[in-house]
Amino acid sequence: MTDLSSLTITSARAALDAGELTSLALTEALLARIEQTEPSVKAFLTVTAELAIAQARAADATRGAATHSPLHGIPLAIKDVIATEGVRTTCSSRILENFAPPYNATVMERLNAAGAVMLGKLNCDEFAMGSSTESSAYQTTGNPWDLARVPGGSSGGSAAAVAAGQALGTLGTDTGGSIRQPAALCGISGLKPTYGRVSRYGLIAYGSSLDQIGPMAWTVADVALMLQVLAGHDPRDGTSANLPVPDYSAALTGDLRGLRVGVPSEYFVEGMEPGVEQATRTAIEVLRDLGAEIVPVSLPYTKYALPTYYIIAPAEASANLARFDGVRYGPREPGESMWDQIELTRGHRFGAEVRRRIMLGTYALSAGYYDAYYKRAQQVRTLIKRDFEQAFTQVDIIAAPTSPSVAFPIGQKTDDPLAMYLSDVCTLPINLAGVPGLVVPCGFSENLPVGLQLIGRPFDEATLLRAGDAYQRSTDWHTRRPALG
Ligand code: GLN
């Protein structure tokens, strides 16, 4: 068997089912790969080697049972904002240092029931606030294509772990682009499902009206297998949609004839790197060659998405993060009174970016400013959503760039929050509208990966996956691997 760490979920599944591979051998190979590459990649905050071996053994013991999930025995890793029972879950923050949740997120219960193996917890921006993973309180993850560059963020550890061959698939979360932008920057595939498609129960909230958990892996076929396990109604999440979940793998027909693909001029923003624009436009031509009809569309409110998002997301974050007071979760700083303790704990243990968001959000929600900022932003959000509704009367999906640039050097934007926020201009509107977005690798610019973003109608992940998979059947970008140690 070839190098196990370069397998996809689909190829590992075939080898497991054929009896050519055991989950234990695969898991041990990935743990060895993690040990070998972590000193330079730094994608993991916690490696759960013992648990992984035990889960792999259990999977091998139950293999061959009449029916089992496609993820049975498959080693995965999880962004550290998702609650894992008894396993440290830090949100990359000092305020949750050594916090071990007493329960599992619904997605973890689903993965466990499917027989998946958990290799560990992945680094991200603190509380998922950022676009480079540099706001983690613990470490800076390197991009496996160039370790001096960021992997994107906030799910940078999730993207880097796949790209470095440390895990066959990972979970990320996406509030404004945090699955799609790092997938693009690390040359892998990633899906932000429709808001409500995947349960948020046990996801430590950032912006509750925007957050979604989603799969990241080399191929769209793998993303489809993972979504099948993750998606579905959860009564413990009041915003979870009670809708049937289609058979996503069956939707991958390879046929794009007649599919209407909209291309919004507003997404080819000023300042976009020419290599990114070129790779994106070439990818759209591939869709045309496959039989899709390319239609220009307009999403005129796109230019308001960034300011709208940076009111709504911090407002929700300021409310969500109020619970971290050193009393209910995590460590507590000593102080004379209860109020001193809370102030010291929050002041010392939240990082600069998180404190900035809390202040922005508290300001936007405060009496006298609420109407001018928060209420206004919610109104503009409705207009942005209508842009998409209007476009989807003309087209079935929308194709656009994911990020205006390729992976940037570590440290380049850390002192310039606005420049960092601009990395998400092409991904934020999708969260504001609540629609699904898929990223597939579509080429390289200056030897760094570029990702094509496909945007779909609400709850129509199947069409997005069909388009992304058809693209991958006729291109080989998703088979490229970084030359890492
Ligand atoms: N970079 C954006 C932010 O900092 C999006 C982050 C995310 O999607 N979690 O808010």
Residues whose N, C-alpha, C, O or C-beta is under 5 A from the ligand:
A	BS01	LIG	A128 M129 G130 S131 S154 T173 D174 T175 G176 G177 S178 D424
